[in-house]
Amino acid sequence: MKLSGTTGLPLYSTYVGGPDADRMDRLLVDAAGNAYLSGRATAGLPVTSGAFRESPCDVCSFAAKWTASGAPVYLTYLPSSASSQGVDSSGAFYFGGGAQTDFPVTPGSFDNSFNGGPSDAYVAKLNPSGTALVYATFFGGAGHEYTSDLAVDSEGSVWFTGPVFPSSDSPREPAGWQPGYFLAKLDASGSGLLVHRSNIGAELAVDSQDNLFLWSSPEYGSQTIANPGGSLAKSCSDSYLAKLNKDGVLVYAQDAGKLIGFGAFGRPVVFGRTDPTRPPLDTPIWTLDLSETPRQFLSCTLGAASMRGANQIAPGEIVALVGAGLGPQAGVTFQLDQDGRVPRDLAGTHVRFNGEPAPILYAQNGQVNAIAPFTLIPGAPVTVEMEYNGSRARVTATVESFRPRFSRWTAQVQDRPQY
């Protein structure tokens, strides 16, 4: 159903379905006002003449398109279950999910060979008339992958993401185990891979400038954003919003609520908590001003040896501060000063524990490693402040009792504690 933007009255409405139960999963609208509907399908749909696929499969989805005035353009089955959808300015429809060997990949696509496991992720593009695939490609390895979300930019390039499970013959994972995730970008022809990042799972959206926004929640597990030049951003919060440019380089990240769209000047609009230091508002809808100049974002501290133990610090421990805008884009490793000491100032980066300057071992945009003071008192809170070129951010952590960690260096060297 389409409602008038001025009166709220129906402009058109229609049913879509066959004799059995069908389900709508996604409704999209392009810049011309054309509407696209997709969902889970059963046999007996009234597909249009000349549609890309006129017969159902065991686990099928469907796609349908109407003009801005409500005239039907096409209704077609899709060759597999489609868990993600998108459209572009030309009226093409994009879909992704998980597929096996019988999926109709196209010649010249990025990967037209099935890679094994229960399923590979796939991305496909349907032409504006719904009669044929422009391209279809696999993406995956020997395990189990599928595309959980995708977003199309103004050039027709496709960002897509999804989980990566181990292969079917892998031993059962322990309780609480979460899959890994991937983030990738295909070029407009579907033949070239422009970006590939590991360990990123999120809901995706592209703004008018072709920047990619990722909103991630606890269901996606631990998240990292690895960028060219060694930049690493990691969020330790329940949810966060990150902005990447068209090349996949991190522009900005912060703890944020769910992304629901874009407002004036392309600013993202989110639903829910965005900044724990601010008082609650009457409405949970926020508009964020994410400038092109990265602002500092300190997500948490982690033990540098294991990258675990969020905001838990032991006296004398090497601590990793993770976030964005924390230091120079290219990583800088410390050199002893003229007195043989580790510097407290590394490439414009400073770290303080309860106001006490800390020795810094490594500094980069997304991660800074520093040594916590031995004077920290177990059980007490500690304020960790990060400063880079005059911009500051801080988190509060808990001081834990000292616990040595062990790792084996080589077969000839005994276990040594890492502090």
Order of alpha helices (4+ residues) and beta strands (2+ residues): beta-beta-beta-beta-beta-beta-beta-beta-beta-beta-beta-beta-beta-beta-beta-beta-beta-beta-beta-beta-beta-beta-beta-beta-beta-beta-beta-beta-beta-beta-beta-beta-beta-beta-beta-beta
